[in-house]
């Protein structure tokens, strides 16, 4: 089943690769007047989509009482990180044209670049420590570390909002989805504390 999830997560990248091949063959046929920016934007959009899907897995597992689907979270999470890296790589190569000075200028002057970099940096330790060995090694600290996905999601949402690359409807849907996922987690924590209080009482 994990192999199916892996294959599904790769579909947007494969479609993008096909579109890039068509664009090379027939310039202007797929991405419009600015192909480089279109490719970077698409990678960014799929990054936040997969980030939201990653967060949704635990929620769906709890709501539908299917704890086994949590095992897919790591696969989707790693794909999220992969898309985030490709998004940055696309920006650095196609838009900044390999210029560290241009990137540093954008990082300091453009808030959406700063937010995007913050999201990427926050995802790095999550990707590194996603294995069970790291989970055993870190123990309870593993959950605390992986709570970084929440500020990463907020930073990603701000990145796409401030960049104004997606429609207002899309950004609103991403924000609404993120708010629901956060609210569900807050409710779960409150209930757990109440249950502990009943047991201790």
TAGI-V610986 format. One record per residue. N is the residue number from 1. SS is DSSP state (a for helix, b for strand, c for the rest). BURIAL is I if it has 9 or more other C-alpha atoms within 8 Angstrom, else O. Layout:
# TAGI-V610986
n=[N:N]
ss=[SS:SS]
burial=[BURIAL:BURIAL]
This chain:
# TAGI-V610986
n=[1:2:3:4:5:6:7:8:9:10:11:12:13:14:15:16:17:18:19:20:21:22:23:24:25:26:27:28:29:30:31:32:33:34:35:36:37:38:39:40:41:42:43:44:45:46:47:48:49:50:51:52:53:54:55:56:57:58:59:60:61:62:63:64:65:66:67:68:69:70:71:72:73:74:75:76:77:78:79:80:81:82:83:84:85:86:87:88:89:90:91:92:93:94:95:96:97:98:99:100:101:102:103:104:105:106:107:108:109:110:111:112:113:114:115:116:117:118:119:120:121:122:123:124:125:126:127:128:129:130:131:132:133:134:135:136:137:138:139:140:141:142:143:144:145:146:147:148:149:150:151:152:153:154:155:156:157:158:159:160:161:162:163:164:165:166:167:168:169:170:171:172:173:174:175:176:177:178:179:180:181:182:183:184:185:186:187:188:189:190:191:192:193:194:195:196:197:198:199:200:201]
ss=[c:a:a:a:a:a:a:a:a:a:a:a:a:a:a:a:a:a:a:a:a:a:a:a:a:c:c:c:c:c:c:c:c:c:a:a:a:a:a:a:a:a:a:a:a:a:a:a:a:a:a:a:a:a:a:a:a:a:a:a:a:a:a:c:c:c:a:a:a:a:a:a:a:a:a:a:a:a:a:a:a:a:a:a:a:a:a:a:a:a:a:a:a:a:a:c:c:c:c:a:a:a:a:a:a:a:a:a:a:c:a:a:a:a:a:a:a:a:a:a:a:a:a:a:a:a:a:a:c:c:c:a:a:a:a:a:a:a:c:a:a:a:a:a:a:a:c:a:a:a:a:a:a:a:a:a:a:a:a:a:a:a:a:c:c:c:c:a:a:a:a:a:a:a:a:a:a:a:a:a:a:a:a:a:a:a:a:a:a:a:a:a:a:a:a:a:a:a:a:a:c]
burial=[O:O:O:O:I:I:O:O:I:I:O:O:O:O:O:I:O:O:I:I:O:I:I:O:O:O:O:I:O:I:I:O:O:O:I:I:I:I:I:I:I:O:I:I:I:I:I:I:I:I:I:I:I:I:I:I:I:I:I:I:I:I:O:O:O:I:O:O:I:I:O:I:I:O:I:I:I:I:I:I:I:O:I:I:I:I:I:I:O:I:I:I:I:I:I:I:O:O:O:O:O:O:I:O:O:I:I:O:O:O:I:I:I:I:I:I:I:I:I:I:O:I:I:I:I:I:I:O:I:I:O:O:O:I:I:O:O:O:O:O:O:I:O:O:I:O:O:I:I:O:I:I:I:I:I:I:I:I:I:I:I:O:O:O:O:I:O:O:O:O:I:O:O:I:I:O:I:I:O:O:I:O:O:I:I:O:O:O:O:O:O:O:O:O:O:O:O:O:O:O:O]
